[in-house]
Amino acid sequence: MVIAVSCGEPAGIGPEVAARAWAALRGAVDLVWIGDPRHLPEGTPWTAVADPAAASRAGRDALPVLVQDIGLPPAAGRPDPGHAAGVIAAIRTAVDLAQAGAVDAICTAPISKAALARGAGFAYPGHTEYLSALAGVPRAVMMLACDALRVVPVTIHIPLVQVAAQLTPALLADTIRITAAGLIRDCAIARPRIAVAGLNPHAGEDGRMGTEEITLIAPVLAELRREGLDIAGPLPADTMFHPAARARYDVAVCMYHDQALIPIKTLDFAQGVNVTLGLPFIRTSPDHGTAFDIAGRGIADPSSMIAALRMADRMARARAA
């Protein structure tokens, strides 16, 4: 299995954690980095490859690189809008390779949406939406995963005051169906156990603290159970994440961003992985941003990138099987 790693924002920690992840994983996970080698940390051993198929052999002694001229290195922590087009092209190259079957998965390093918008008019909220557009998929689903927990937020980067309005039966049902299909195909879980959180405190407490559980969530879950899905809920979110509760499900579907991300980042802040479900190819990413404040200092923790590469490798093997 070969994983394509897009370079991400050159002024952030992406090149650093990619180089350190290769050093930690060489011989165990084959990867090819797509970017400008001038942006790698000084002293990183690298070798240019023309084809990802060469990554396994080349990667024993040096980081295999599909060289892309993005521009001179930026000052650490200070993104250069002139790099934006090249950063976007690296993502597009990774997707093209995956769709052509030349790589088995992609792993994306963090980007700066603001820098891409300034430099290249990037209009997407983030990686997930851009990857969906490149793949021709109407909607993909964000899953955050670590060894202890998988979570899927139904609504993502919107103000909390807008969640109830954005939460529709169609959105909820679509999210759960995509999640179930992704766990079957890419995580080798034959019949995923899905726990679904309520929206309100105590899952509404029979309508005394909100009615969305009764009027919206429960009917959707009943319909999906009739389709054969193994679903529990709507459940009070405050009792879903202790060890005994987590043992009863394979994924927790949550109604909004923090309801999903607070538990997983509390359980395993360093090794959480962002996974996109519903794409025709496998995509993972470290669950952190560009970290401009520590870029270039050699102190960035590569744990999440390492975990993302390992997960991409496992998922690729599951899909191939």
Secondary structure, DSSP 4 states (H G I P E B T S, - for coil): -EEEEE---TTTTHHHHHHHHHHHHTTTSEEEEEE-GGGSPTT--EEE-SSGGGHHHHTTTSEEEEE----SPPPTT---GGGHHHHHHHHHHHHHHHHTTSSSEEEEPP--HHHHHHHH---SSSHHHHHHHHHT-S--EEEEEETTEEEEESS-SS-GGGHHHH--HHHHHHHHHHHHHHHHHHS--SS-EEEEE-SSGGGGTTTTT-SHIIIIIHHHHHHHHHTT-EEEEEE-GGGSSSHHHHTT-SEEEESSHHHHHHHHHHH-SSS-EEEEESSSS-EEEESS---TTTTTTT----HHHHHHHHHHHHHHHHHH-
